[in-house]
Structures are given as structure tokens and as C-alpha cells.
Amino acid sequence: KIASKVASEKNAQLAVGYKYDRSFVSRGPTIGVFKHNDDKLQFCTNIESLKTSNGKSFTPSKMMLHEEDSSLLLMNPDDRHKIFKMDLERGSIVEEWNVHPDAEVKDIIPDSKYAQMTGTKTLIGINDNSLFRIDPRLAGHKRVDSEMKQYVVKNQFTRGATTGKGELAVASAKGEIRLFDKLDKRAKTLLPGFGDPIIGIDVTESGRLIVATCKNYLLLISTEIEKDVLGFNKSMGAEKPIPKRLQLKPEHVAYMGSSVSFTPARFSTGSSEERSIITSTGPYVITWNLRRVKQGKLFDYQIKRYEDTVVADNFRFGQDRNIVVTLPDHVTMISKKSLSAPSPSILSGGSPHKSSRHSDIVHAPY
């Protein structure tokens, strides 16, 4: 039986496996494990009662797959100086990493975009005014002091993302984006935003494109200066690229009946070039086709409505055909073909995706 407290919790975090076809969804101090079975999700097991070494349970504020998807790194909102490592084969937390007493961790990201598919041990930590390597093999504190960049002024860093080569894009609550080629060096490029906080950021494997998420719009930014020269490696100078602003049409927002609040947008993943962007707002999953966006068709998006708020979403690894969607009480995998051009009937509540009619939706509690 699941404790009543866990039963009353809602789904929150989603981590999609790259090396193995698995997805992990947090629900309070419990993690549900799901297998990608053809075009559907299959519930495998649940990992119950996440606890610190002193026995205190916690609800993770961030999950990140690591070391060939064999472990899951967790952040505890009540202890921002530690990273907790869960061994997925054992289904339990096996290590607590003390990062540094002076280094609160606000976000963690992989060393490179697909580092979770390798045995890479290190990762990158971010807080308000610094970026640093974390190496769990170090004795004592795990921050690598020789690989960090700290600013005197608090830049209010919020999120980061890495390219396939490990170059780093870091966003801030001021709307700025800094591009680094190495952790211990100054940013090569500072991209100004529109002043709104950036709540999510993703980078293509090549580093040529960035998608930054603000509350009610996305920014698609090219980092290319000239052929094979990017803003990660060379300053863009005064001539900064003009971002493509992706947002919903005002008439579509009016039909929705509520304000837009995007979840962090992501590119599709895999060995081929990224083809799509995904995000959500309220009960709507939304995708943009990158090729059409590059052609200037910024409002050419596809949409799908659910009966409940979409908590998190991401593409299945290796293609953009299937999307893993997390709702407060359900987890599902949908085909991108099931999304359609927005219409008044879809946007205002007509014929939403009825979760109870579809076998590919897994009901929770797990």
C-alpha cells in the first residue's frame, strides 16, 4: 500500500532516459519508473521513500540521469549544498555529495549534452553568481575549485545547458544569456534578453541554436558568427543576433481563457539534427517545427489539449515522433501526429484528450 501522504502528492519532475528506453517521474518522495514499449508507456516499478542519510524523506526539486542512465542524481530543496545519488539497479540513494559549504547549488547539468549516455563522472553546478565542476571522486567537498567561474555581482543565474562538446550556455533572471567555452574562463559572449527572467534553456548538440523559455514566450537564438565559428568560442561583438520570438497568437490565448505560463522548452534529441521544439502551458502541449521556424513561420505551431495541467514533457530520445507527457496524476506517451493546428474548439475545451479512454496512460499513484 502507498502511504496516504504519497497518494495525495502530485507528479512533478520528469527525466527521460537516453541510453535505455525508460522515463522517471517523481511524485513526492516516490519515483515511478516507466518503460517505453513501442509507442506506449509501461509501468515497471516505483522507488519509494527517498530519504537522506539521517532518515529524513524529501521531494526532489531536480532529477538528472547520470553514468549511462545507471544512476539518478537528485536535488533536495531543503539542503542545497548536497547532491544525492540514487543507484537505479538497487533503487536506493547510495551517496550524498557535499558540494561545498559556500556553494549552494541552484541547478545541475551534464558535462556535455549527451553525457548521461557515457560513464562520465563529473557534472556542472550553477548558483546565483557562479558555475563550477562537481567531481564526486574528490575527497571531502566535491566542487573543483580550479574549474569554476565566480562573479562578484550576483548575476541571478537560473538555468544552464551544454552542447555536445561541453560548451556552456547560462541564463539569468535578468534575461541575459552567457556563452562559455570553458568553465574557468570569462564568457565569450553576453546575449541581452528582453528583461524577463529565463526559466529554462536548451542548446542543440552543435551549439548553433539556443531556445530560452520566458513565462509567455520562447526565444530561438542563433549563435553562429560565421561558418563553423560560434559565440561560445568567439565574442559576437556589438552585432548580436536578433532572436526569433515564439509565442501564441493573441486570439488563441483568448480562447484558452487563461494566461500563458510555459514550461521549459526543449529540442528533440538524438543522433540526427534537431527537428522540433516542445513546451506546454496549462493543459496544452505545443510543438514548433524547427525548419518552418527558420523559414519565418513563427506561429505555425501544433497543439494538443488535456483535461489537466501538463506538469512536464519531453521527446523520446532519438526521434521527435513520440512525446512523454506528465500530468498531475497520469503519465502518457503520445504521438506527435496527434497534435493539430489550433482551432477554437480545441483551445476552448472541446474534445480534449480523454485520459481515461487511452491505454497508454498510466494512472498514479504508482
HUHUWO-V582639 format. One record per residue. NEAR is the number of other ideal C-beta (glycine too) atoms within 12 Angstrom. D_CENTER is the distance of its C-alpha to the mean C-alpha in Angstrom with 1 decimal. Layout:
near: <NEAR;NEAR>
d_center: <D_CENTER;D_CENTER>
This chain:
near: <8;19;17;10;17;27;19;15;31;25;39;32;37;42;39;42;35;33;23;25;27;35;44;48;46;41;42;32;34;35;43;41;36;38;25;34;19;15;23;24;38;23;28;25;19;30;32;28;24;37;23;24;19;13;11;18;23;30;29;39;25;32;42;39;40;41;30;22;34;27;35;43;46;44;39;35;21;19;24;27;26;37;42;43;34;40;20;32;17;14;23;22;34;22;25;26;37;25;39;28;15;18;31;26;41;33;39;45;43;35;36;25;35;29;32;37;27;23;15;28;26;32;44;47;46;44;35;25;25;35;43;41;36;43;28;31;15;21;9;14;24;35;36;27;22;13;27;31;32;25;23;9;13;17;29;25;40;35;38;46;45;42;36;28;23;31;38;48;47;46;45;38;24;25;30;32;46;44;43;39;28;24;35;20;20;17;33;29;37;26;35;24;31;23;13;25;26;43;29;38;43;42;45;38;28;22;37;33;38;47;43;48;41;37;25;25;35;45;41;37;39;29;40;24;23;15;7;13;18;33;36;38;25;19;24;28;14;9;12;22;25;15;28;28;24;36;29;34;23;13;14;26;26;16;23;28;17;19;14;28;25;39;34;36;46;42;43;36;35;25;15;19;20;37;26;40;47;48;45;41;38;32;31;42;47;47;43;41;28;34;18;21;31;22;12;14;16;24;25;25;36;31;38;37;39;38;24;28;27;39;34;37;44;44;37;39;33;23;22;33;25;36;45;47;49;42;38;26;28;36;52;46;39;39;27;32;14;26;31;23;20;29;19;19;15;27;32;21;20;14;18;28;32;16;28;17;12;25;17;30;29;35;22;34;29;29>
d_center: <31.3;28.2;29.0;29.2;26.8;24.0;25.3;24.8;21.2;18.4;15.2;12.2;9.3;8.3;8.1;9.6;12.4;13.4;16.9;17.9;17.4;15.9;13.2;13.0;12.9;14.0;16.9;18.6;19.8;19.5;17.1;17.8;17.8;18.0;19.4;18.8;22.5;23.4;21.7;21.3;19.7;22.1;21.9;22.8;23.0;21.7;21.4;23.1;23.7;21.3;23.7;24.3;27.4;29.5;28.7;26.5;23.9;20.5;17.4;14.3;12.1;9.3;9.5;9.2;11.5;14.3;17.8;17.9;15.9;18.9;17.3;14.4;13.9;13.8;14.1;17.0;17.2;20.9;21.0;18.8;20.9;20.0;17.5;18.4;18.5;19.0;21.1;20.1;23.6;25.2;22.7;23.2;22.1;24.2;23.4;22.7;22.0;23.6;21.8;24.5;26.4;25.8;22.1;20.0;16.4;13.9;10.7;10.6;9.4;11.4;14.7;14.0;11.5;13.1;14.6;13.6;16.3;18.9;20.7;19.4;20.0;18.6;15.3;14.6;14.7;14.5;16.6;18.5;20.7;20.0;18.0;19.2;19.3;19.3;21.8;22.5;25.8;27.3;29.9;29.2;26.4;23.6;22.8;24.3;26.4;27.4;23.8;22.6;22.8;23.9;24.9;27.8;26.4;23.3;21.0;18.6;15.5;12.3;9.3;9.6;9.0;11.8;14.0;15.9;18.6;16.6;17.1;14.9;13.6;13.4;13.2;15.4;16.6;19.6;17.7;18.4;16.5;18.1;18.3;19.5;21.1;21.7;20.7;24.2;25.1;25.0;22.5;24.0;22.9;22.1;20.7;21.8;20.0;21.6;21.6;18.8;16.1;12.8;10.0;7.0;7.7;7.5;10.8;13.0;14.6;17.8;16.4;18.4;15.9;13.2;11.4;11.1;10.6;13.6;14.9;16.9;16.2;14.1;15.5;15.9;17.6;19.7;20.2;23.3;26.6;28.8;28.8;26.7;26.4;23.0;22.4;20.8;24.3;26.6;26.8;26.5;29.4;30.3;29.5;25.7;24.1;24.0;20.5;20.4;19.5;17.9;18.9;20.8;24.5;26.4;28.4;25.4;24.1;27.7;27.8;24.6;26.5;23.7;21.7;18.4;15.3;12.2;8.8;6.0;7.3;6.6;9.7;11.5;11.9;15.2;18.5;19.4;18.5;15.5;17.0;14.7;12.0;10.6;10.0;12.2;14.7;17.0;18.1;17.3;14.8;15.2;15.1;16.7;18.6;18.2;21.8;23.1;21.0;22.6;25.9;25.4;24.8;22.1;22.9;23.0;20.1;20.1;19.5;19.9;20.9;20.7;22.9;20.3;17.2;14.0;11.7;8.5;8.6;7.9;10.7;12.9;13.2;16.2;16.6;15.6;18.3;16.6;13.6;12.6;12.8;12.9;15.6;17.2;19.8;18.9;16.6;17.4;17.0;18.3;19.8;18.7;22.5;22.5;20.9;23.7;24.8;24.8;28.1;29.7;30.1;26.5;25.2;27.9;27.6;29.8;28.9;25.4;23.8;26.0;24.0;27.2;28.6;26.1;26.3;22.8;21.5;21.5;22.8;21.9;23.0;22.7>
